[in-house]
Amino acid sequence: ICLIEVGGTVGDIEGMPFLEAIRQMHNEEKEEDFLLVHVTLVPLDKGGEQKTKPTQHSVKELRAIGIQPDIIIGRSTKELDYNIKRKISLFCDVPLEAVVSAPDAQSIYQVPLLLEQQKITDYLMHRLNLKSDVCDMQEWRRKVNNLLHPQRDITVAIVGKYTYLKDSYISYVEAFHHCSAETGTRVNIQWIEASDMEKDEQIFFGNVDGILVPGGFGKRGTEGKINAIRYARENNIPFLGICLGFQLGVIEFCRNVLGMKDANSTEFAETNEPVIDILPEQKK
């Protein structure tokens, strides 16, 4: 069973090999084993009216190369009006129930619920000739409700080397979203640049509930991260070090608790007390 999303680049030459592969694949598979979902933009004009012309043109382009979408998902800032759905259904030759609205959401985790409300699962199961038990979204709804309506707040400081480009730490941000969904606790992130921590760590931390020191490469900012780790230990603040952050936690403990003043990593320093060493296969 192939569920394929084609979106964004219909008509661009870069996408042609992929579209041709989809066309050939469709010819090779049975109808009940293949489904084509086309995600398309339904913009608003200055008067707030939703316009279907971009969708009509992209479907026309797909048809010109032998591809007919089975489902059209219309992305818009607001829910698609019923008449707009009917218009897309008529001019793009898909059933009305196969025109799905995907409005902007507060959280990406709302999207499955928005799709389920429009009975897209029922249509998929029918179209692909599948059978299953009744879909139970109760637990997912609980998690989304926790995300949108948290019962409490905490603040976690992330001490990183690339905080000017926060996408570098997107996996941590998403992990915090998962924690919020499970516990009903909103995690407010305090971004701290590690290099700034080398001056005076006392001025950077307010009432934080935890300190996360993530990974990184090279020597820059490592002493700042070590200062942040020492602050967490001395002030009894929960601390999580990941990859380089954990290595620096070892260095901080060796220096300030065990009295190994020259403790360091051989990755970025020559030291008489190498408590972190590069693996043999990494040395070249």
N, C-alpha and C positions, 0 to 999 in steps of 0.2 A: 504494500500500500504506500503510495507516494503522495505526500501532502507538500505542495510546493508553493512558496510565496514568491511572486514576481512583483517588484515594486520599485518606484523611484526612477529607474533608468530606462524605461521603455522608450526606444528611439535612439538611445545613445549607442554609438558603434561599439563601445567597450562591452556592452551587454549582449550583443548579437550572438556570440558563440554559445552563451548559456541558454538563450531563448531557443536557438536551433536545437540544442541538446534536449530541451524540454519538449519541443515539437516532435522530435524523433521518438522520444521516450513514450509520449502519449500514443503514438501509432503502434508501439510494440506491446502496450499493456491493455488489459481489459478495462472497460468503462468503470466497473465497480471497484477496480484496483487503483484508480488514478483520479486525483482531484487537484484542480488548479485554483489557487486563491490569489486574487489580484488586489493588492493594497494600493489605494489611490487617494490623492488629495482632493478634498472638496472645499475650496477656499470660500471666504466671505468677501463680497464686494463692500464698497464704502457704506452702503445702506444696510449692511448686515444680512444680505440675501445670499444663500448658499448657491454656488454655481457648479453645474455638472459638466460643463464643456471640457475641462481637463480630463475627467474620467472618460467621457465619450471619445475623445481623441486618442487616449492611451489604449482603450479597448480596440478602436479602429486600427491602430498600429499593430496590435497583437494579432488581430484577425488577418491583416495583410500578410503576415508570415505564417499563417495557419494555426494560430492558437486562439481558443475560445475559453475565457475564464468560466469556471463553475460557480465561484463565489466572488463577490466584490465587497471589500471592506473599505468603507469611506472614512478617511481620517479628516476630522474637522475640529474646530475649537469648541463646537457645541454639537449636541445630538442631531442627527439627520432628521429633517422634517419628513413626515409620511409622504407628502407629495414629491419630495426630492427622491425618496426611495423608489416611488413608482416611476418617476422619470428615468432614473438609472436603469431600473428593471426593463422598461420599455425599449430604450435606445441601445442598451448593451446586451439585450437578449439573455437575461438571467432571471430566474424566478424571483418574485418579490421577497420571499422568505430567505433568499440567498443574498440579499443586499443588507449588509450589516453595518451598523453605525459604530464608529470608534472615536468618541469625543475625547477631548483632553481630560485627564484624570488627575486627582491630587497625588496619587501614588500608582506606580506601574503595577502594583499587586492588585489594584482594583480591576484591571483589564479583564482577567478571566471571568469575574462576576458580571461585568458589563456585557460580555459576549454571551454568557450563559442566560442572562435575562432575555436575550433575543432568540433563545432556543437554537442557537447555532449548533450545539451538540446533537440535538435531535435531528437536525437537517443532515449533519455529517454522517450520523449513524445510518440514516435512511439511504443517503446517496451512495455510501460505501457498502451497503448491505451488511452492516455489523449488528451484533446483538450484545447487550450488556445489562447489568443490574442498574437500578436507578442511581443517577449521579447524586452524591451527597456532598454538598459544598459547605456544610455547617462549620467544620473546623477552619476552612479557608476564610469564611465570613468572620469568624472569631478573630483570626489573625489580622485581617484587614481593619476590623473595628478597633483593635488595639493600636494599630498604626495611626489611624485617623483620630482616635479619641483616647490618647494615653492617660493613665491615671496618675502618673507621677513623672518628674523630670530628674535627670542627672546630667552632670557635665564631665566629659572625658577629654583630656588634653592629648592631642597627637603631636609628638615632637618628631618632625621629619626634616629631611634635607631638600625636599622638592615641594614644599607646601604652596609655592607660587603656582604650581600646576597640580591642583587637587585631584585631577583624574589619575595621578600616579598612585593614589591611595584609594581608588574606587572600591576595591575589594573589601577594605576595612569599613568604609561607609555602608556598603550593602550588608556586611555582617552585623553592623549595629542596627540596621533596619530589621534584620531577622530577629535580633534580640528584642527589639521593640515589639515586633509582632507576637512574640512568644510571651513576653512578660507584661505588656501594657506600660512600658517605661520609655518615654522619649529620651533619646541620647543626644544631647547638645554637644557638638564638637568644638573644642577650642584649639585652633591651629597655631602651632608654635614652630618657628624656624629654628632648627638646631644650632645654626651658626650664631644666632643671637643669644643662645643660652650660655655661650662661652664667656659672656660679660658678667652677668649677675642673674642667677636663676631665680632669686627671691622676688624680682619684680614681675615675673611672667605668670606665676601661678596665683590664682585667687582661691576660691572655694571649689576646687576640682574634686570629683569623686573617684577619679582614676586617671592613670597616666599610661598611655600606649606609646612605645618606641618601636617603630616598624623597621623593616630592612632598608638597605642602602648599599652604596658602593663607594670605595675610596675613603680617604682620611678626613676630608672636609666635614666639619660638623660633628665628628665623633666625640670630641671633648665636651661639646654642648649636650649631647645625648647622655654622656656619663654624668654630667652635672644634674640633669633632669632625673636620672635614675637614683642618684644619691639623695636628691630632694624627696623622692617618693619613699625611699627606705627610711630616712631620718624622720619623716613626718607621718609614717604609717599609712601611706596612701597606696591602695591597690595598684600594682604595676604589672604590665604584660610587655615582655620583650619578644619580638619576632625576628628570627634570623639574626641579622647584625645587632638588632636591639637586644636580643638575649645574650649574644656574645659580649656586648658592652656591659650587660648586667653582671656577668662573671668578672669582667675586668674591674668594675666599680667595687664589687665585694672584696676582691683580692687586694685592691689598693687600700681601701678605707676601713676594712674590717680585719683582714688578715695581715695588714702591714706590709704588703708587697708593693712598695712605692713605684717600682718600675714595671709593674704588670701591664701587658699590652698584647696586641695581636701582631703576628709576624706579617700579616697582610699589608699593614701600612706603617710599621715601625720596626727598627732594630732595637731589641731589648734583651736584657739579661734574664728577664722573667716572662717568657712567652707562654701565657696561660691559654692563648688561642693560637692555633697553628694552621697554616695552609695544608690541605691534603696533598699527598705526593703527586697525584694526577693533576693537581691545579697549578703546580709550580711553573709550568711552561706557558 
